[in-house]
């Protein structure tokens, strides 16, 4: 009888543990499971958005995974709020569709209305910027589209914080069409980390941390930043610019950081 009671108690304990924690692993949402091709030629942007939407609606922590393949993608918005913000793991390479006619807003990859967003994985976001930089300037009396930003983190329409493959930005004075009436942003940016970012910039000010005059950015961390000018192997001709931002820079810093 005593042995049976011990066995029953053990089974009950196991059952309670299973109910309390049905899975220790985070569910993975992969665009390949949403009809992405991953051949570097087919536009897989919608498949990526579909995978993100499913991860965003998931009731438990999830991972939005870009696997080790080469993807082509047009503009895509990964939007919240989510039940639990998924972690983003980019293991493969995502290349932007090079035609400027495919871009209906200034962003290529846009993460919007999210809290606690984490992006990692060591993969590559290739904005294929050289394809547009080599285009001639816009002719007079023509309506030309601005070159898209590679990746953008956006808290509100008036105050985006972004990380571009062409540099590192947190810019609350951003104006895509240069014809904006901008009042100081009332959106607070804090607890932001840019880690292990390397690549090229078409702007000599490769790191821009330009925050609101009324709501300074706080606890911004730059760690191991290595940027060079496009088609240039040196770093001496690029700089960084900071305003109304509090934070620290650690590790390699190219360009030299404007944070203390």
ZARO-261747 format. One record per residue: residue number from 0; chain; x, z negated, y negated of N, C-alpha, C in turn; residue in one letter. Coordinates in pm, whole numbers. Atoms other than C-alpha are relative to their C-alpha. Last residue first. Layout:
# residues N
{lose NUM, "A", {X, Z, Y}, {X, Z, Y}, {X, Z, Y}, "a"};
...
***
This chain:
# residues 260
{lose 259, "A", {-110, 97, -2}, {3188, 2335, -5812}, {38, -32, 145}, "x"};
{lose 258, "A", {44, 138, -25}, {2977, 2649, -5783}, {122, -92, 4}, "x"};
{lose 257, "A", {31, 61, 129}, {3100, 2970, -5950}, {-59, -139, 17}, "x"};
{lose 256, "A", {134, 52, 27}, {3262, 3073, -5625}, {-13, -57, -141}, "x"};
{lose 255, "A", {-14, 142, 29}, {3567, 3293, -5604}, {-133, -54, -49}, "x"};
{lose 254, "A", {-86, 37, 113}, {3453, 3628, -5468}, {12, -151, -17}, "x"};
{lose 253, "A", {-32, -126, 65}, {3527, 3592, -5181}, {-129, 67, -41}, "x"};
{lose 252, "A", {88, -42, 109}, {3484, 3227, -5086}, {58, 124, -68}, "x"};
{lose 251, "A", {-42, -122, 68}, {3623, 3108, -4752}, {-101, 39, -106}, "x"};
{lose 250, "A", {-55, -107, -81}, {3524, 2753, -4665}, {44, 119, -84}, "x"};
{lose 249, "A", {-101, 44, -96}, {3298, 2539, -4879}, {48, 120, 81}, "x"};
{lose 248, "A", {-53, -114, -74}, {3090, 2596, -5193}, {112, -51, 91}, "x"};
{lose 247, "A", {-140, 5, -40}, {2872, 2322, -5338}, {36, 129, 73}, "x"};
{lose 246, "A", {-30, -19, -141}, {2543, 2293, -5523}, {149, -6, 26}, "x"};
{lose 245, "A", {-84, 108, -47}, {2362, 2257, -5852}, {24, 19, 149}, "x"};
{lose 244, "A", {-2, 20, -145}, {2220, 2564, -6025}, {98, -113, 33}, "x"};
{lose 243, "A", {105, 98, -34}, {2111, 2625, -6384}, {-8, -24, 151}, "x"};
{lose 242, "A", {62, 68, 113}, {2331, 2935, -6418}, {-111, -90, 52}, "x"};
{lose 241, "A", {94, 108, -26}, {2581, 3088, -6179}, {-61, -49, -131}, "x"};
{lose 240, "A", {63, 49, 122}, {2774, 3416, -6172}, {-104, -105, 36}, "x"};
{lose 239, "A", {126, 68, -24}, {3020, 3544, -5913}, {-52, -55, -131}, "x"};
{lose 238, "A", {12, 135, 53}, {3299, 3798, -5940}, {-131, -62, 46}, "x"};
{lose 237, "A", {137, 51, -8}, {3427, 4122, -5794}, {-1, -146, -42}, "x"};
{lose 236, "A", {85, -55, 105}, {3740, 4315, -5896}, {-145, -41, 14}, "x"};
{lose 235, "A", {-39, 48, 132}, {3997, 4109, -5706}, {-94, 47, -110}, "x"};
{lose 234, "A", {106, 86, 53}, {3822, 4150, -5372}, {26, -42, -143}, "x"};
{lose 233, "A", {-45, 119, 70}, {4018, 4440, -5231}, {-119, -80, -50}, "x"};
{lose 232, "A", {-47, 100, -95}, {3932, 4694, -4960}, {46, -129, -69}, "x"};
{lose 231, "A", {-116, 66, 58}, {3715, 4916, -5177}, {42, -111, 94}, "x"};
{lose 230, "A", {-112, -95, 1}, {3459, 5174, -5067}, {125, -60, -63}, "x"};
{lose 229, "A", {19, -117, -85}, {3176, 4933, -5159}, {117, 97, -19}, "x"};
{lose 228, "A", {70, -112, 61}, {3315, 4627, -5333}, {-11, 115, 100}, "x"};
{lose 227, "A", {-87, -92, 71}, {3412, 4337, -5112}, {-85, 108, -64}, "x"};
{lose 226, "A", {59, -124, 50}, {3230, 4030, -4985}, {107, 83, -69}, "x"};
{lose 225, "A", {-106, -100, 8}, {3337, 3733, -4772}, {-62, 135, -36}, "x"};
{lose 224, "A", {50, -124, 59}, {3128, 3416, -4803}, {115, 98, -16}, "x"};
{lose 223, "A", {-66, -115, -62}, {3223, 3129, -4571}, {-65, 131, -45}, "x"};
{lose 222, "A", {-101, 28, -102}, {2976, 2861, -4681}, {50, 131, 60}, "x"};
{lose 221, "A", {-65, -125, -38}, {2769, 2861, -4999}, {111, -34, 99}, "x"};
{lose 220, "A", {-129, 1, -69}, {2535, 2563, -5029}, {45, 144, 27}, "x"};
{lose 219, "A", {-31, -135, -48}, {2252, 2515, -5279}, {141, -2, 60}, "x"};
{lose 218, "A", {-48, 7, -139}, {2139, 2154, -5311}, {15, 139, 61}, "x"};
{lose 217, "A", {-74, 117, -44}, {1942, 2211, -5630}, {37, 11, 148}, "x"};
{lose 216, "A", {-19, -2, -146}, {1809, 2509, -5825}, {89, -118, 38}, "x"};
{lose 215, "A", {-130, -39, -52}, {1711, 2414, -6181}, {0, 3, 153}, "x"};
{lose 214, "A", {-1, 55, -137}, {1342, 2403, -6275}, {130, 45, 67}, "x"};
{lose 213, "A", {84, 121, -6}, {1304, 2450, -6654}, {1, -66, 137}, "x"};
{lose 212, "A", {-45, 95, 101}, {1586, 2698, -6720}, {-78, -132, 7}, "x"};
{lose 211, "A", {90, 25, 112}, {1507, 2873, -6394}, {57, -104, -96}, "x"};
{lose 210, "A", {120, 80, -23}, {1790, 2981, -6168}, {-73, -31, -129}, "x"};
{lose 209, "A", {56, 8, 135}, {2053, 3252, -6160}, {-137, -66, 10}, "x"};
{lose 208, "A", {88, 116, -18}, {2275, 3230, -5854}, {-55, -34, -138}, "x"};
{lose 207, "A", {77, 37, 119}, {2434, 3574, -5848}, {-94, -114, 36}, "x"};
{lose 206, "A", {75, 123, -25}, {2713, 3654, -5601}, {-69, -40, -130}, "x"};
{lose 205, "A", {51, -4, -136}, {2844, 4011, -5596}, {-81, -123, 38}, "x"};
{lose 204, "A", {41, 140, -7}, {2889, 4051, -5970}, {-71, -16, 134}, "x"};
{lose 203, "A", {-121, 82, 13}, {3082, 4378, -5930}, {-30, -150, -7}, "x"};
{lose 202, "A", {3, 67, 130}, {2755, 4532, -5800}, {126, -86, -10}, "x"};
{lose 201, "A", {-12, -107, 99}, {2767, 4786, -5516}, {-3, -55, -142}, "x"};
{lose 200, "A", {90, 10, 115}, {2842, 4505, -5274}, {21, 122, -89}, "x"};
{lose 199, "A", {-41, -71, 121}, {2994, 4508, -4927}, {-105, -18, -108}, "x"};
{lose 198, "A", {48, -137, 18}, {2978, 4286, -4621}, {51, 57, -131}, "x"};
{lose 197, "A", {-108, -93, 28}, {3015, 3927, -4509}, {-56, 141, -12}, "x"};
{lose 196, "A", {48, -129, 49}, {2782, 3630, -4506}, {121, 87, -33}, "x"};
{lose 195, "A", {-66, -108, -74}, {2883, 3333, -4292}, {-58, 137, -37}, "x"};
{lose 194, "A", {-111, 32, -91}, {2636, 3085, -4442}, {49, 125, 72}, "x"};
{lose 193, "A", {-48, -133, -35}, {2402, 3099, -4742}, {127, -20, 82}, "x"};
{lose 192, "A", {-137, -21, -48}, {2226, 2764, -4749}, {22, 147, 30}, "x"};
{lose 191, "A", {-23, -137, -45}, {1918, 2671, -4955}, {146, 13, 42}, "x"};
{lose 190, "A", {-37, 8, -142}, {1801, 2310, -4994}, {14, 139, 61}, "x"};
{lose 189, "A", {-94, 104, -41}, {1628, 2373, -5327}, {26, 8, 150}, "x"};
{lose 188, "A", {-80, -46, -114}, {1436, 2633, -5525}, {100, -109, 33}, "x"};
{lose 187, "A", {-121, 76, -29}, {1161, 2492, -5749}, {68, 56, 124}, "x"};
{lose 186, "A", {-22, 15, -144}, {905, 2739, -5884}, {134, -68, 23}, "x"};
{lose 185, "A", {33, 139, -33}, {812, 2684, -6249}, {8, -23, 151}, "x"};
{lose 184, "A", {72, 25, -125}, {984, 3006, -6357}, {-24, -149, 18}, "x"};
{lose 183, "A", {-76, 78, -99}, {1084, 3039, -6720}, {-84, -33, 122}, "x"};
{lose 182, "A", {-12, 137, 49}, {874, 3310, -6888}, {74, -80, 106}, "x"};
{lose 181, "A", {-29, 108, -93}, {937, 3675, -6806}, {7, -133, -74}, "x"};
{lose 180, "A", {9, 112, 93}, {780, 3971, -6982}, {10, -126, 85}, "x"};
{lose 179, "A", {77, 119, -32}, {904, 4247, -6756}, {-3, -95, -119}, "x"};
{lose 178, "A", {101, -2, 106}, {1016, 4604, -6823}, {-94, -119, 19}, "x"};
{lose 177, "A", {-65, 22, 130}, {1341, 4626, -6628}, {-100, 4, -116}, "x"};
{lose 176, "A", {18, -122, 79}, {1151, 4771, -6329}, {55, -12, -141}, "x"};
{lose 175, "A", {-36, -124, -68}, {1269, 4522, -6065}, {-10, 124, -86}, "x"};
{lose 174, "A", {98, -94, 56}, {1277, 4213, -6287}, {30, 138, 54}, "x"};
{lose 173, "A", {4, -135, -57}, {1453, 3914, -6134}, {-113, 82, -60}, "x"};
{lose 172, "A", {22, -88, 116}, {1504, 3617, -6365}, {-18, 144, 45}, "x"};
{lose 171, "A", {135, 26, 51}, {1461, 3369, -6080}, {-28, 75, -130}, "x"};
{lose 170, "A", {19, -48, 137}, {1762, 3517, -5902}, {-144, -20, -44}, "x"};
{lose 169, "A", {115, 88, 18}, {1907, 3364, -5589}, {-33, 16, -147}, "x"};
{lose 168, "A", {80, 23, 121}, {2132, 3649, -5487}, {-96, -117, 20}, "x"};
{lose 167, "A", {80, 121, -21}, {2416, 3709, -5242}, {-72, -31, -130}, "x"};
{lose 166, "A", {-41, 117, 76}, {2563, 4059, -5228}, {-86, -118, 37}, "x"};
{lose 165, "A", {-89, -45, 107}, {2500, 4414, -5106}, {47, -116, -86}, "x"};
{lose 164, "A", {-119, -50, -66}, {2354, 4297, -4774}, {99, 54, -102}, "x"};
{lose 163, "A", {-10, -143, -19}, {2118, 4106, -4997}, {124, 34, 78}, "x"};
{lose 162, "A", {-133, -21, -54}, {2011, 3746, -4985}, {11, 146, 35}, "x"};
{lose 161, "A", {-32, -105, -93}, {1716, 3671, -5205}, {143, -3, 49}, "x"};
{lose 160, "A", {-138, 34, -33}, {1530, 3407, -5397}, {41, 94, 111}, "x"};
{lose 159, "A", {-58, -21, -131}, {1219, 3547, -5562}, {140, -61, 12}, "x"};
{lose 158, "A", {-128, 68, -18}, {1050, 3389, -5862}, {57, 20, 139}, "x"};
{lose 157, "A", {-80, 12, 122}, {753, 3560, -6022}, {140, -52, 25}, "x"};
{lose 156, "A", {-28, -129, 63}, {579, 3698, -5713}, {92, -11, -121}, "x"};
{lose 155, "A", {117, -40, 78}, {620, 3362, -5540}, {32, 131, -66}, "x"};
{lose 154, "A", {90, 116, 6}, {855, 3205, -5285}, {-127, 32, -77}, "x"};
{lose 153, "A", {87, 4, 116}, {1029, 3527, -5185}, {-96, -118, 6}, "x"};
{lose 152, "A", {80, 117, -29}, {1329, 3559, -4959}, {-85, -26, -122}, "x"};
{lose 151, "A", {47, 87, 108}, {1460, 3914, -4993}, {-80, -116, 57}, "x"};
{lose 150, "A", {81, 108, -56}, {1668, 4142, -4776}, {-37, -95, -112}, "x"};
{lose 149, "A", {-5, 3, -145}, {1817, 4483, -4845}, {-87, -110, 59}, "x"};
{lose 148, "A", {-84, 114, -35}, {1701, 4529, -5203}, {-5, -14, 151}, "x"};
{lose 147, "A", {57, 123, -56}, {1557, 4876, -5252}, {105, -107, 22}, "x"};
{lose 146, "A", {-57, 19, -132}, {1703, 5134, -5491}, {-50, -132, 56}, "x"};
{lose 145, "A", {-119, 83, -4}, {1462, 5177, -5780}, {52, -7, 143}, "x"};
{lose 144, "A", {13, 131, -60}, {1219, 5467, -5760}, {133, -74, -7}, "x"};
{lose 143, "A", {-83, 20, -117}, {1237, 5755, -6001}, {-13, -142, 51}, "x"};
{lose 142, "A", {29, 136, -47}, {973, 5876, -6244}, {74, -21, 130}, "x"};
{lose 141, "A", {40, 9, -140}, {1124, 6181, -6414}, {-26, -146, 35}, "x"};
{lose 140, "A", {144, -26, -14}, {1133, 6250, -6786}, {-45, 3, 146}, "x"};
{lose 139, "A", {91, 40, 108}, {1514, 6265, -6782}, {-144, 42, 30}, "x"};
{lose 138, "A", {6, -93, 112}, {1683, 6310, -6442}, {-95, -49, -108}, "x"};
{lose 137, "A", {134, -53, 21}, {1741, 6000, -6226}, {-2, 95, -119}, "x"};
{lose 136, "A", {87, 83, 81}, {2108, 5960, -6149}, {-134, 68, -22}, "x"};
{lose 135, "A", {-18, -10, 144}, {2263, 6163, -5869}, {-98, -89, -73}, "x"};
{lose 134, "A", {97, -90, 62}, {2245, 6028, -5512}, {27, 11, -149}, "x"};
{lose 133, "A", {-60, -131, 24}, {2568, 5876, -5381}, {-97, 100, -60}, "x"};
{lose 132, "A", {-95, 9, 111}, {2435, 5524, -5423}, {59, 136, -35}, "x"};
{lose 131, "A", {70, -8, 129}, {2131, 5613, -5210}, {96, -8, -117}, "x"};
{lose 130, "A", {83, -121, 2}, {2312, 5705, -4887}, {-74, 14, -131}, "x"};
{lose 129, "A", {-80, -113, 45}, {2580, 5444, -4961}, {-82, 128, -10}, "x"};
{lose 128, "A", {0, -17, 145}, {2316, 5173, -4939}, {76, 121, -48}, "x"};
{lose 127, "A", {-41, -140, 20}, {2259, 5215, -4568}, {1, 34, -149}, "x"};
{lose 126, "A", {90, -63, 98}, {2078, 4877, -4584}, {30, 146, -26}, "x"};
{lose 125, "A", {-68, -112, 66}, {2255, 4775, -4263}, {-98, 69, -93}, "x"};
{lose 124, "A", {104, -70, 75}, {2132, 4434, -4151}, {69, 104, -85}, "x"};
{lose 123, "A", {-27, -81, 119}, {2383, 4325, -3888}, {-128, 57, -58}, "x"};
{lose 122, "A", {25, -144, -6}, {2379, 4053, -3624}, {23, 66, -134}, "x"};
{lose 121, "A", {-121, -80, 13}, {2548, 3711, -3637}, {-19, 150, 13}, "x"};
{lose 120, "A", {-19, -91, -112}, {2251, 3522, -3494}, {122, 89, -9}, "x"};
{lose 119, "A", {-133, 3, -60}, {2113, 3334, -3790}, {14, 108, 105}, "x"};
{lose 118, "A", {-40, -132, -49}, {1816, 3300, -4024}, {142, -9, 52}, "x"};
{lose 117, "A", {-137, -3, -48}, {1638, 2969, -4085}, {28, 137, 57}, "x"};
{lose 116, "A", {-43, -121, -71}, {1320, 2949, -4298}, {148, -11, 38}, "x"};
{lose 115, "A", {-92, 33, -109}, {1214, 2593, -4383}, {48, 119, 79}, "x"};
{lose 114, "A", {-77, 122, 20}, {909, 2693, -4586}, {91, -22, 120}, "x"};
{lose 113, "A", {-43, 75, -118}, {768, 3045, -4603}, {77, -124, -42}, "x"};
{lose 112, "A", {89, 116, -13}, {568, 3241, -4861}, {30, -83, 125}, "x"};
{lose 111, "A", {87, 39, 111}, {750, 3574, -4814}, {-85, -121, 36}, "x"};
{lose 110, "A", {56, 122, -58}, {1041, 3707, -4612}, {-73, -73, -110}, "x"};
{lose 109, "A", {46, 103, 91}, {1105, 4064, -4730}, {-63, -114, 78}, "x"};
{lose 108, "A", {46, 113, -80}, {1316, 4319, -4544}, {-38, -111, -96}, "x"};
{lose 107, "A", {-3, -61, -134}, {1337, 4641, -4751}, {-51, -104, 100}, "x"};
{lose 106, "A", {-62, 66, -113}, {1235, 4524, -5096}, {1, 84, 126}, "x"};
{lose 105, "A", {-146, 10, 11}, {1178, 4701, -5428}, {68, -60, 121}, "x"};
{lose 104, "A", {-32, 113, 87}, {826, 4819, -5332}, {151, -17, 0}, "x"};
{lose 103, "A", {112, 17, 92}, {674, 5136, -5183}, {16, -124, -86}, "x"};
{lose 102, "A", {4, 136, 55}, {989, 5253, -5009}, {-107, -10, -108}, "x"};
{lose 101, "A", {68, 91, -91}, {959, 5552, -4775}, {-19, -139, -58}, "x"};
{lose 100, "A", {144, -23, 5}, {1036, 5809, -5046}, {-79, -96, 88}, "x"};
{lose 99, "A", {58, 82, 104}, {1385, 5660, -5086}, {-152, 16, -7}, "x"};
{lose 98, "A", {74, -75, 101}, {1482, 5814, -4753}, {-65, -93, -100}, "x"};
{lose 97, "A", {-76, -36, 120}, {1750, 5610, -4576}, {-79, 70, -109}, "x"};
{lose 96, "A", {34, -141, 13}, {1530, 5420, -4327}, {63, 51, -131}, "x"};
{lose 95, "A", {110, -39, 87}, {1717, 5091, -4315}, {-25, 150, 9}, "x"};
{lose 94, "A", {-36, -95, 106}, {1933, 5006, -4018}, {-123, 38, -80}, "x"};
{lose 93, "A", {119, -63, 57}, {1883, 4697, -3803}, {45, 87, -116}, "x"};
{lose 92, "A", {-18, -68, 128}, {2171, 4594, -3580}, {-131, 65, -41}, "x"};
{lose 91, "A", {-31, -141, 2}, {2147, 4343, -3296}, {25, 52, -140}, "x"};
{lose 90, "A", {-117, -24, -86}, {2165, 3966, -3265}, {45, 145, -6}, "x"};
{lose 89, "A", {-33, -142, 6}, {1930, 3868, -3549}, {130, 20, 77}, "x"};
{lose 88, "A", {-128, -26, -63}, {1775, 3529, -3470}, {24, 151, 3}, "x"};
{lose 87, "A", {-33, -142, -9}, {1497, 3417, -3703}, {139, 15, 58}, "x"};
{lose 86, "A", {-140, -26, 25}, {1354, 3070, -3647}, {27, 150, 20}, "x"};
{lose 85, "A", {-91, -36, -109}, {978, 3067, -3666}, {144, 5, -47}, "x"};
{lose 84, "A", {-84, -114, 37}, {795, 2876, -3943}, {97, 33, 113}, "x"};
{lose 83, "A", {-137, 54, 1}, {540, 2653, -3770}, {91, 117, -30}, "x"};
{lose 82, "A", {29, 130, -60}, {170, 2728, -3832}, {128, -83, 7}, "x"};
{lose 81, "A", {13, 1, -145}, {295, 3002, -4061}, {-42, -139, 47}, "x"};
{lose 80, "A", {-55, 113, -76}, {249, 3056, -4434}, {-28, 10, 149}, "x"};
{lose 79, "A", {63, 124, -38}, {364, 3317, -4417}, {-118, -26, -92}, "x"};
{lose 78, "A", {72, 85, 94}, {483, 3676, -4442}, {-54, -127, 65}, "x"};
{lose 77, "A", {22, 106, -98}, {742, 3897, -4282}, {-56, -118, -78}, "x"};
{lose 76, "A", {22, 131, 60}, {724, 4211, -4498}, {-36, -100, 110}, "x"};
{lose 75, "A", {78, 92, -83}, {874, 4535, -4369}, {-8, -134, -70}, "x"};
{lose 74, "A", {27, 128, 64}, {1016, 4842, -4543}, {-95, -85, 84}, "x"};
{lose 73, "A", {40, -16, 138}, {1132, 5109, -4298}, {-31, -134, -60}, "x"};
{lose 72, "A", {121, 63, 52}, {1315, 5021, -3981}, {-20, 37, -146}, "x"};
{lose 71, "A", {25, -61, 130}, {1570, 5177, -3749}, {-131, -58, -52}, "x"};
{lose 70, "A", {135, -30, 43}, {1685, 4954, -3466}, {4, 73, -134}, "x"};
{lose 69, "A", {0, -57, 135}, {2015, 4932, -3280}, {-141, 46, -34}, "x"};
{lose 68, "A", {26, -143, -2}, {2013, 4696, -2982}, {12, 49, -144}, "x"};
{lose 67, "A", {-123, -80, 17}, {2130, 4343, -2919}, {-28, 146, 30}, "x"};
{lose 66, "A", {-99, 1, -108}, {1794, 4170, -2967}, {118, 94, -28}, "x"};
{lose 65, "A", {-42, -141, 4}, {1608, 4098, -3293}, {112, 13, 102}, "x"};
{lose 64, "A", {-129, -49, -49}, {1442, 3769, -3205}, {15, 150, -21}, "x"};
{lose 63, "A", {17, -143, 24}, {1166, 3577, -3383}, {136, 65, 24}, "x"};
{lose 62, "A", {-117, -76, 46}, {1201, 3235, -3224}, {-41, 145, -17}, "x"};
{lose 61, "A", {-24, -129, -64}, {910, 2992, -3189}, {125, 64, -58}, "x"};
{lose 60, "A", {-120, -67, 49}, {812, 2633, -3262}, {32, 125, 79}, "x"};
{lose 59, "A", {-120, 81, -25}, {456, 2564, -3143}, {122, 72, -59}, "x"};
{lose 58, "A", {27, 140, 34}, {109, 2685, -3245}, {121, -91, 16}, "x"};
{lose 57, "A", {-23, 85, -117}, {207, 3053, -3256}, {-11, -147, -41}, "x"};
{lose 56, "A", {128, 58, -40}, {52, 3236, -3553}, {14, -95, 119}, "x"};
{lose 55, "A", {51, 81, 111}, {393, 3301, -3712}, {-131, -71, 37}, "x"};
{lose 54, "A", {-81, 122, 5}, {538, 3421, -3383}, {-51, -94, -106}, "x"};
{lose 53, "A", {34, 79, -118}, {251, 3667, -3342}, {79, -131, 3}, "x"};
{lose 52, "A", {135, 55, 18}, {291, 3788, -3699}, {-41, -86, 119}, "x"};
{lose 51, "A", {-4, 114, 93}, {667, 3826, -3649}, {-138, -64, -15}, "x"};
{lose 50, "A", {-64, 111, -71}, {624, 4043, -3339}, {6, -124, -89}, "x"};
{lose 49, "A", {95, 49, -101}, {373, 4264, -3522}, {58, -119, 77}, "x"};
{lose 48, "A", {103, 77, 71}, {607, 4291, -3823}, {-99, -58, 100}, "x"};
{lose 47, "A", {-62, 125, 43}, {893, 4397, -3596}, {-101, -89, -71}, "x"};
{lose 46, "A", {-16, 83, -119}, {673, 4655, -3423}, {63, -134, -35}, "x"};
{lose 45, "A", {131, 59, -30}, {573, 4787, -3766}, {7, -89, 124}, "x"};
{lose 44, "A", {40, 101, 97}, {936, 4836, -3870}, {-131, -68, 34}, "x"};
{lose 43, "A", {55, 115, -72}, {1041, 5015, -3551}, {-49, -109, -94}, "x"};
{lose 42, "A", {30, 107, 94}, {1100, 5355, -3715}, {-73, -113, 74}, "x"};
{lose 41, "A", {143, 20, 22}, {1242, 5563, -3430}, {-21, -117, -95}, "x"};
{lose 40, "A", {55, -123, 56}, {1606, 5677, -3450}, {-148, -12, -34}, "x"};
{lose 39, "A", {-68, -35, 124}, {1821, 5372, -3380}, {-52, 124, -68}, "x"};
{lose 38, "A", {-91, -111, -24}, {1698, 5363, -3020}, {77, 43, -125}, "x"};
{lose 37, "A", {-139, 48, 3}, {1535, 5020, -3028}, {102, 107, 28}, "x"};
{lose 36, "A", {-82, -86, -83}, {1200, 5165, -2918}, {145, -48, 5}, "x"};
{lose 35, "A", {-119, -51, 68}, {965, 4895, -3047}, {82, 83, 97}, "x"};
{lose 34, "A", {-13, -146, 0}, {640, 4875, -2853}, {110, 52, -91}, "x"};
{lose 33, "A", {107, -49, 86}, {554, 4511, -2924}, {19, 149, -30}, "x"};
{lose 32, "A", {126, 30, -70}, {757, 4356, -2641}, {-121, 46, -79}, "x"};
{lose 31, "A", {4, -87, -116}, {1068, 4526, -2782}, {-125, -22, 83}, "x"};
{lose 30, "A", {68, -127, 31}, {986, 4354, -3111}, {-7, 96, 118}, "x"};
{lose 29, "A", {-97, -109, 7}, {1086, 4022, -2945}, {-74, 129, -33}, "x"};
{lose 28, "A", {80, -116, 36}, {890, 3699, -2984}, {96, 113, -38}, "x"};
{lose 27, "A", {-71, -107, 69}, {1064, 3415, -2802}, {-96, 116, -24}, "x"};
{lose 26, "A", {41, -133, -43}, {887, 3093, -2709}, {65, 106, -86}, "x"};
{lose 25, "A", {80, -69, 100}, {1087, 2781, -2780}, {-35, 139, 51}, "x"};
{lose 24, "A", {-55, -124, 54}, {1203, 2597, -2471}, {-95, 59, -103}, "x"};
{lose 23, "A", {-111, 36, 87}, {1128, 2232, -2391}, {60, 124, -68}, "x"};
{lose 22, "A", {-114, -89, -11}, {787, 2327, -2255}, {106, -41, -99}, "x"};
{lose 21, "A", {23, -104, -100}, {472, 2126, -2179}, {117, 94, 15}, "x"};
{lose 20, "A", {-101, -100, 34}, {601, 1819, -2364}, {-8, 114, 101}, "x"};
{lose 19, "A", {-57, 29, 131}, {330, 1552, -2382}, {99, 107, -44}, "x"};
{lose 18, "A", {102, -22, 102}, {130, 1703, -2095}, {59, -19, -140}, "x"};
{lose 17, "A", {31, -143, 4}, {435, 1736, -1871}, {-102, 32, -108}, "x"};
{lose 16, "A", {-113, -69, 63}, {554, 1386, -1955}, {-28, 149, -12}, "x"};
{lose 15, "A", {2, 32, 142}, {208, 1242, -1879}, {113, 72, -73}, "x"};
{lose 14, "A", {111, -73, 60}, {197, 1424, -1544}, {-5, -24, -150}, "x"};
{lose 13, "A", {-39, -141, 8}, {544, 1296, -1449}, {-108, 81, -69}, "x"};
{lose 12, "A", {-103, -9, 104}, {437, 940, -1530}, {44, 145, -21}, "x"};
{lose 11, "A", {67, 13, 129}, {114, 977, -1328}, {100, 15, -114}, "x"};
{lose 10, "A", {71, -125, 24}, {311, 1109, -1029}, {-70, -3, -136}, "x"};
{lose 9, "A", {-99, -103, 26}, {549, 814, -1048}, {-67, 132, -34}, "x"};
{lose 8, "A", {-51, 26, 134}, {261, 564, -1076}, {102, 105, -40}, "x"};
{lose 7, "A", {105, -38, 95}, {89, 719, -773}, {48, -18, -143}, "x"};
{lose 6, "A", {8, -145, 2}, {414, 698, -574}, {-104, 48, -100}, "x"};
{lose 5, "A", {-120, -50, 68}, {466, 334, -669}, {-3, 151, -12}, "x"};
{lose 4, "A", {17, 29, 142}, {105, 254, -575}, {119, 50, -81}, "x"};
{lose 3, "A", {96, -96, 54}, {146, 432, -239}, {-20, -21, -150}, "x"};
{lose 2, "A", {-67, -130, 13}, {462, 235, -165}, {-92, 103, -59}, "x"};
{lose 1, "A", {-89, 7, 115}, {282, -91, -241}, {71, 133, -22}, "x"};
{lose 0, "A", {83, 0, 121}, {0, 0, 0}, {86, 0, -125}, "x"};
***
